[in-house]
Amino acid sequence: MKINRLRINNFRNYKELEINFDNKTVYLTGENGQGKTSMIEAISVLSLLNSFRSKNYNHLKNSESKTFFLEAFFTDSTGKILDVSISFDGKNKQISFLGKKISKMSDFYGKIPLVYLVPDQGIITYGPPMERRKYIDSFISMIDSEYFKALKYYNLTLKQKNSVLIENRKNGGDIDAVISVYNNQLIDYGTKIFSKRVYFINNFKKIFNKIITYISENIKTADIVYKSSIDIKNYREDFKSSLNKNRYLEIARGGSLIGPHKDDIVFKINDFNLRIYGSKGQHKIFLVALKLTELEYIKSLKYEYPIFLIDDLYSEIDDSKSKRIASLLDKDIQTFITTCDKSKLELFNKDSTQVIDIKNGAVYSNEA
């Protein structure tokens, strides 16, 4: 997948911009705060319908405008042109794909495969279990519509159950029957979520291990381990049993205590828990390896590489590792890289690199 043309109106610090992308690697250069990240953010919104910086569309519009408009033309591996546009009037958004209005995110999600790597994603490796669940859930949802639906209905049922538990804690009453109904639904959706998570992780880490040990010679082994309070070998039955055992504890506490929404994914390097023992450099390399693996995993399913957006790649990564990362991207992958350091341009083939200099929300130099 490649983006050929991008049009921006009143998005972040861009008032109006139309730009063509001609090469495989696109370097966005300029000082901080000039619009480098905003440009790749616009691409991510057009691909994923959400920003990696804010879920609130009102945060995305230019400070001098009440609306914004984005449009892009993509080309898939068959040569087909895919046009996407998003308009936002301050209250409502309108999304168009191939000239047709999109009313449900599920009708569009995954149509424009894209992977992004931004500094805020460090929380995936540093943060609590919720962040790793969100990471896994988001990625699997992009490639598996059944997972997307199961997760959607699981979260909806969980919210409804928790609402009943909270209300009961305040006012009391007999809620056994309604909790049983919710629990049965959670078992069905939750077991599907668990199965698909484990299947994904087992396949994903086969690619991941090769990539991370290639990037860093100091990493001999790496692993991604699924952790649950529920018996993984007999998940459905133990999930049901655990819900029954903890029914009155959940009622007493006013919340759901058992299920895949409480599971964790543990990252390991050289048999150590990365979150607890990893250095800053190891955390960064692990995150980069996750993202490079996403590219290959999507390629294995969709027979084309997604677009890759990278913001601030080179902090905490030495030159030798940077060169190895660049070599892994020397494929048919359209990669956008923001940087203040033009010396890093030498890592990529100049013949397939487009350099775009940005200043104060405007492209003032566009050189191949």
N, C-alpha and C positions, 0 to 999 in steps of 0.2 A: 504494500500500500504506500502511495506517495501523495503528497499534497502539491498541487501545481500552482494554485493561485489563492491568495488570501485577501479578503476585503474587510476592513474594520471601520466602523463609525462610532465614535463616542464610547470607546471601551478603554477603561483605565485612563492612562495618560495619552492615549491616541484619540485625536479628533477625527481624522480621516486618513486612511491609508489603503492603497491597493498595491500588492507586491506579488511578483512571480518567483517561484523557487525552481531553479534550473538543475541543481546538482544533488548528488547523493548525500553529501555532508554539508550542512549549513551552519556556519559560525556566526553567532550574533555577538558583536563586540561593542564595547562602550563602557563608560563609567557606571557606577551603581546608581540606580534610581532613574535611568534614562528610558527604560521600556523594553529591555531584553526579555525579562521574565514575563512581562505582560504579553509579548508576542507569542511565546510558546503557551501561555495560559489560554489565549484566544483559540489556539489550535486544539488544546485539550478540551475546551468547552464545546467546540464543534464536533469533536469525536465522542466525548463521553457525556455531554450535556451538563456536566458539572465542572466547576473549577477546582484545582488542587489547593486553592488558597481560601475559598469561601463558598459555602452553599447558598448564600444569599445573593441573588442576582442584582439587588440594589447596590451591593458593594462593588460590582463590576463596572458600572457605568461611569463615564467621565464626570468629574466633580461639577462641571458646568452644564451638564445635560441631565434630563430626566429619563432618557431612553438610550438604548444602544442597539447596534445591528452588526451581526457577523455573517460572513458568507465565505465558503471555500469550495474549491473544486479538487477532488481527489481522483486518482487513477488506480484501479486495482490490478492484480497480476494478469488479468485477461485483456487489459487495455480499456476497460469500461470506465467512463467518466461518471463520478458520483458527486452530485452537488448537494450541499447542506447549507441551510441558512437558519439563523436564530435572530428573532427580533424581540425586544423587551420594552414595554411602554411604562415601566415603573410599577406595574401591578401584575400584568400577565405576560407570558412568553408564548411566542408562536414558533414552532419548529417545522421546517420543511426538509424533506429528503426525497430526491428525485422528482421534485415538483409536487409532492403530495404532503399534506399536513400530517404531522405525527402527534397523536393525542396521548399515547402511552409510551413510557420510557422503554418498556419491554419490547415494543415493536421496532426499536432502533438500536438498543444496546448491543454492541459487538459488531455492528455493520461496518464501522470504521475502526479497525483494531489499532490500538495505541498503547504505548508503555511510557511512563514518565518517571524520572528520578529527580527529586527535589530535596533540599536540605531538611524540610520538615518531616520527611519520611524516616528520618533517623529514629523516630519514636517507635517504629516497627520493631527494631532490635533492642532499643533501650527501655521501652515502655512496658506497661502492664499487659496481661493476657488479652484484654479487650482489643488492643491495637493490632496484635497478630491475628486475632479472629477477623477483624475488619479487613485486614490485608488479604487474607485467604478468601474471605467471602466475596470481596470485590472482584478479585481476579477470576475465581471460578464462575461467578455470575456472568462475566463478560464472554466466557467461552461455552457456557452450559445453560441454556434457557430453562431446563428442568430444575436445576439448582436455584436459579434466580427466583422461580415461582415458589419452590419449597421454602426457601429462606423468607420470602415475602409473607407467606401464609403462616409460617412458624412465628415470626416476629409479631404479626397481627394477633394471633391466638395468645401469645405470651403477654402482650399488652392487655388484652381483654381479661385474661386470668388474673394478672396483677391488679387490675382495677377492682375486680371482685374481692381479692384478698385484702386490699387496702380499705375498701368500704366496709368489709366485715370486721376488720380490726377496730374500726371506729364505732360501728353500730351493732356488731354481733349478728347472730342468726345461723340458720342451718344452710350451709353452702356445699355440702358433700356431693350432691347430685350434679350441680353445675361444674364443680371442680373436676369431677370424673369425666365429664364431656370434654372439657378443655384438655385434660391430661391425655385422653385417647388421641386427640388431634395432635398434640405435641409429640407423642410417641411416634405417630406416623410420619410427620414432617421431620422430626428430629432424627429419626433413624436414617432417613434418606440423606439428610444433611451430613450426618456422620460418615455414612458409607462413601459418599462422593468426596468428602474431604480427605479421607484416608486413601482412596483410590488416586486422587490427584497428587497428594504428597508423595506416595510411593513412586509414581512416574516422574514427578517433577524433580525429586532429589537425585535421580539417576543422571540427569543432565547437569544439575547444579553442582554435584561433586566434581565432575570433570572440569567445569568452568572455574570454580573457586581455587582448586589446587593448581590449575594452570596460571591463574593471575598471581598467586602468592606461593612461592616455594616454601615458605615457613609454615604453611597450613598443609599438614599431611592428611588429615581426615576432617570431614565436616558432616553434619547430620541435621535432619529436620524431623523431630519426634512429636507425635500427637499424644497429648496427655489428657486424661479424663478421669473423673471420679467414678464413672460408669465402666463396667467390665467391657473392654474393647472386643474381646473374643465372643461375647454374648450380649451385644449392645442393646438390642430391642427388649429382651426379657429383663435384663438388669435395670434398664431405664424404667420399665414399668414397675419393677419391684422397688426401686429406689424412690419413685414418686409415691408409692403406697406407704412405704416406711416413713417418709418425711412429710406426709400430708399434714399432720397436725402441727409440725414444726413450721411449715410454710404458712399455715393459717395464723399461728401465733406471731410470726415475724412479719406477716403481711407482704410476702414476696416469694417468687419462684427461685428455688435454691438448686434445682437439679436440671441438667439438660446440656445440649451442645453450646448454649449461650454462656456456659461456665467453663468450657474446655479451654485448653491452652495448646499452643504450638511452641515447642522448645527448640531453640537454635543452639547447635553445638559446634565448637571448633576444637580439634585435637582432644576430644572427649570431655571438654569443659563447657559448662553452660555459658554461652556468650553474654547473655544479659548481666550475669553476675561477675564474670571474670575477664571479659573481653576488653582490650584496649580500644581507644578511639579509632585507631587505624584499622583494627580488626572489625569493628562495627561497620566502618565505611566500606571495607572490602566485601564483607558479607552482604551488605545492602546492594552494592553494585552487582555482585554475583547473582543475587536474587533477580534483579532487573534484566540482566543479560540472559538468564535462564528463561524468563518470561518471553523474551523475543523468540528463543528457539522452540519453546513449548507451543506458542501460538503458530509458529511456522509449521510444526509437525501436524497441527490440526487443520489449519486453513490453507496450507500450501503457499503462503506468502508471509513475508515479514511485516509486522506492524510498524508504524512510525514510532521513532524513539525520540523523546524530549529529555534533555539533560540540563539541569540548572546547577551550576557550581560543582562540576565533577571533580576538580583537581585538588580541592582542599584535603589534606591529610592522606594524599596518595602520592608516593614518590614516582620519579620518572620511569623507572623500570616497570612498575606495575601499570603506569599510564600507557606505556607502549604496548603492553600485552592486552590491555583493554581495547586500545585502538585497533589492534590486529584482529580481535574478535568482531569488531564492527566493520571490518573491511569485506563486507558482503553486500548483498542487494538490500541494504537497510538504510532508509532515509533517516538521518540523524541530525537533530538540531541541538547545538551546544552553545550555551551562553558562557561568556568569559570576559574578564577584564584583561587577561594576559594573552596577548597575541603570539607570544613565543610558543604556545601550545599548538599553534596551527601546523607546525612541522611534523606533528605526529600522524597527520593524515595526508593522503595523496592530493597534491595541489590541483591536479587535473580534474578531480571530482569534488572539489571544495568550493563553495560559494561563501564569500565573506560579506556580511551585512553590518555596516557601522550604524549605530543608533544613537541619536542625541535628542533628548527632550521630546520623546514620542514621535520622532520623524527619522526616516531613513535618509541620511545625507550622503552616503557612499555605498554603492552596491557593486562589489567587484568579484569576478570569478577568479 
